[in-house]
Amino acid sequence: MPQMSPMNWISLFLIFFSMYMMMNIIIYYYIIYNPISFNVKFNFFKIENYNWKW
């Protein structure tokens, strides 16, 4: 394996970290703003007030 400069390691880390954060943000906003998973989340946490809307 050839020698890599610190800038290469930093760029690799930033690429993978940004991919990881984008995946988490997409999943987070999908869970928050999707009405179907919204009802699933309410059922999971056993919230009784199902008529309440945002």
N, C-alpha and C positions, 0 to 999 in steps of 0.2 A: 504494500500500500504506500503510495507516495506521501511525502510530507505535505501537510495542509497548513496554510497560514491561519492565524486567528480570525481574519475576516471571513474566510470560507466557513469556519465553524459557526460564526455568528450568523452568517446568511442562511446556513442550513437550519440552525435553530429557529431563526425568525420565520422561515418558510413553514416548518412543521408546526410551530406554535400558532401561526396565523391560521393554518388549516384546521388545527384543533379548536381554536376559538371560534372560527366561523361555523364549524359543525355544531358546537355547543349553542351558539347564538341562534342558529337556524332551528335547532330542536327546541330551544327555550321559547322562541316566538311562535313556533308551530303549536306547542302545548298551550301557550297563553291565549292565542288568538283563534284557535280552531274550535268551533262550537261543539263538535262531536267529542273531541278529547276533553273539552271543558266539562261536559256532563260526566264523562268517565272520571275526571279528577274529583268532581263533587261526590260521586258515588264512592270513590276510593277513600276520601277523607270523612265519609259519613256525615256530610253536611245536610241538615234536614230541610233547610229553606230552599227548595228547588225552584220556587217561583221568583226568586230574586234575580234581577238582571243587572248587568254593568250599565 
